[in-house]
């Protein structure tokens, strides 16, 4: 029987859809029907388990799952004997301390002696200890943001993405404890066969991530400016240059990183580039 790698992902929650999406973009086909707790890939040696996010690090440590996708915040909070093998680039958020928005805040010393509600008591406790702040931690699960409003706590420590939930509940963010994103974790004792499958999966995921962070661009350029334009374009090795029917002009093809995109486009236009087309990349293999 062919050996399979077992991966645990959230059965619901903020990382569920993106976890499924990155696996499917990596060319892995499986059925994830409603309330389904297990699925088998039809074209890759992978079994997918749909579990509670807080349970995933424990299942990976125990070997029930070989790898798992969780928020880095959960990985740190649970402190299990597993390792991060890749950062996936989605599910970005921060773990922050927030207080009622009508209260003044001068600094961490304002938290001295206060009651703080959180689902992340381990991380918060270490943070307060590091900063020599003595506060009372109330560990609760779910709906942490209502704690100050019902008199349970003076402040909260919770995940923040846009900050809209805090605003809705009359809170403001005052301290960022850590920044988090989805990570791929693995058991520390994978067999050689399991490790080989993991390497294949990581290669596919890497190709998907590189494609998302780059754009393929095509442009028309006057031949007299080709040298200057080629210096602007990074490319994977060097831009592709093809002659156009219009004498004195060429078509230039290259790949540009999303972070540098607009700056590069402006420089290209200043060097006479015209008809610039931008095309998304589905996969990028180096």
Secondary structure by P-SEA (a helix, b strand, c coil): cbbbbbbbccccccaaaaaaaaaaaacbbbbbcccccbbbbccccbbbbbccccaaaaaaaaccccbbbbcaaaaaaacccccccccccccccccccccccccccccccccccbbbbcccaaaaaaaaaaabbbbbbbbbccccccccccccccccccccccaaaaaaabbbbccccccccbbbbbbccccaaaaaaaaaaaaaaaaaaaaaabbbbbbcccccaaaaaaaacccccbbbbbbcccccbbbbbbcccccaaaaaaaaaaaacccbbbbbbbccccc
